[in-house]
């Protein structure tokens, strides 16, 4: 996994209005940002979860997937700062946005100067948090956990975990050999309530198993305890 960062902030703008979207793209690039612009909520969510952006600018009324739902899904796997943009002025809409994990809310119409100031404020805050809240990597069971990049390292190889996969594995290792229930893990890791028809947690476990195996880590594994949940357990020699 590359740890190289760039001095040019990388912005994702999700805005379906062609005039405003084009204006945002042009003006923010003139202000010194690298800007990716898309017009669809589903496409924007895919980009935000796949690529490393510093800030996401997201309209609420989007085709395909509205901004609030896209934000909820993004927060399940990413802490990238999000500024919601909307002509909706109702207090309930602003509250809903913040409850789902928005970092700021900018009502339309707005000026590029105000948007730039808000983006820069978020970037300063993130930089300070990274400077003063950098936990040292933790070695557990031969596996190095690095909170700064939300990944694990073994024998010169990174596993390539997503933020949600890292949180799940880190939660299990903090309670090694203890069975953790699915409802508990949904709240702690995915940050939502448990539904027996929701297979998200099972998919994350499957991916963790695959990725740990791919880097040759066999000392511990995530075990399924049928009817109860999961536990991280040492592999018995046999």
N, C-alpha and C positions, 0 to 999 in steps of 0.2 A: 504494500500500500504506500503510495506516495505521500510524503509529508510536506511537499513543497507548496508554499502559499504564494499568492500574488498580491502586489501592492495596489492593484486596480480592483475596486469593489465590483463584485459580480451580481447584477440585479436581474431578477425574473419579473416581468410585468405580464399579468394575466388580465387582459382587458379586451372585450369583444367590440367595443365601439372603434371603428376603423380610424376615425379622425383623432380621437383622444389617444388611442394606442400608438398611432404613428407619431403624434406630437410628443408623448412620453418618451418613446424610443429615441427620437431625434434630440430632444432637449436634455435628457439625462445623459446621453452619450457626450453631448457638448460640455456637460458639467464634469466629465471625467470618469463616468461609470461605464462598465461593460454591461450592455443591456440585451437580454433575450426577450422577445415579445411573442406571445401566443394569444389566441382569441377564445379558446375553449377551456372549460373547467377541468375536464378529464385529461386533456393534453397537458395543461398546466400542472396538474397534480403529478402526472407521470414524470415530467421534467424536474419538478421540485424534489421528488424522491430519488431520482436517478443521478442528478448532477449537483455539484457543490455550489450553491448560491449563498451570498452573504445576506441578502434581504429579498423577500418576495412581496411584490405589490399586487394585490388581488381585489378585483371588483367582486361585489356580492352577487349581482344579477348576471349570471353567465350561462351560456348555452351548454348543454351536455351534463354539467354538474355545477350546481350553484356554489358560490364562494364559501359559504358557511360549512357546507358538507365537505367541500374539498379541504378546508382548514382542519376539520375534525379528523379526516383521514390522514392528513399530513402529520398532525400531532401524534399519531400512533407510532410514527417511525422517525420523526425529525424534530429538532428544536430550532430550525432556521427561523429567524425573526420574520413576522408577517405584518404588513400594514394593509388593513382593509380600506378599500375605496368604494364609496357608495353615495348615490343621490338619496337613498333612504335615510330619512332624518329621525325616525322614531327611536325613542330611548331603548325600547325592547330590542331593536336590531343591533344597537351598539353594545348593549349588555350581552346579548347572545354571542356576538363576535368575541368579546373579551372572555366569556366563559369557555369558549371553544379554543382559546389559546392565542388570540390576536395580541400583538405587541402594541399596536397603535391603530387609530381609526381616523380616517381623513374624509370628511364629507365633501361631496362635489357641489359646486365647482371649487377648485383650489388652484393656487398658483404653483408653478414649478419651483419658485423660490421656497415656498413653504414645504413642499414635498422634499426638496433637497435638504433643508434644515432638519426635517424629521428623520430622514434616512441617515444623515450624518450623526445625529444624536444616538440612534440605535447602534451604529457602528462603533461609536466611542464607548458606549456601555458594554458592548460585547468584548471589545478589546480590553477594557478594565477587568471584566470578569475573568477572562482568560489569563490575565497577568497575575491576579491575586488568588485565583481558585484553580491551581494546577496541581492536582494530587499526583503523588509519585506513583509510577506503575507498581502493581502489586503482583507478587508471585504466589500462585496457589496451585498445589498439585503438579508442579512442573510447567504450568501455563501462566504466561505473563499477561495480566489484565491492565490495559492502558485506558483510563477513563477519558483522557484528553482526546483520543481519536476513536473512542468506543469500539475497540477491537482487541483481540487476543493474539499472542505471539508465541510460537513454539519452534525451536530449532531453525531460526533465521527465516521463518515464514509467518506472514500475517494470514489470519483466517478469512478476512474480508467480511466480517459481520456487519449487519445493518444495526442502527441504534437500538431498535426493538429487540433484535437477537442478542445484542450485547447486554441490555438490561435484564433479559430473561436469564442468560447464563450467569451473570454476575449475582443476581438474586439467588439462584440455585446454589452457587458456590459459597455464598455467605451463610447458607443453611445446609451445607454439605451433609449428606446421608439422612436428611430430614425430608419427609414427604410434604410437598407444598400443594395445596388444593388448586384446582382450576379457577374457582372464583377468586381466591387470593391472588393468583398470578395475573388474572385479567385486570384486577384493580391496580396492582403494583407495577405491572409491566406495560399492559396495553391501555391502562387508564380508562377503562370502561367496564360496565357490568358484564357478567358472564351469561351467555345463552348456550344451551346445549346443542343448538344447531350451528353455532359459530365455530368454524374450524381454524380460525386464525392462529390460535396458540399451538395447535397440533402442527400446522405448517411451519411455524417458527422453530419448533423442536426438531422437525425433520431436517430443516436447513442447517441448524446448529450441528446435528449429528453428522451430516454430510460434510460440512466445512471443517470440523475438527478431524474427521477421518482423512480429509484431503491433505492436511498438513502433517499427518502422521501422529496425531495425539491420541493415545489409546489408554492412558493411565486412569482416566475417569470418563464416565459416559452418562448421558441423560437417560434415565430409565423411566418407563411408563409403569405406574402402579395402578392397575385397572380398578376403576370405580372410585379412585381417590385423587390422583394427580400425577406429579412428576417428582423425581429426586435425582440429584447428582451423586453418583456413587463410584467408589473405586472399583476397577475391574479386577475380579478375582483371577489369580493365576491358575491356569489349568492346562 
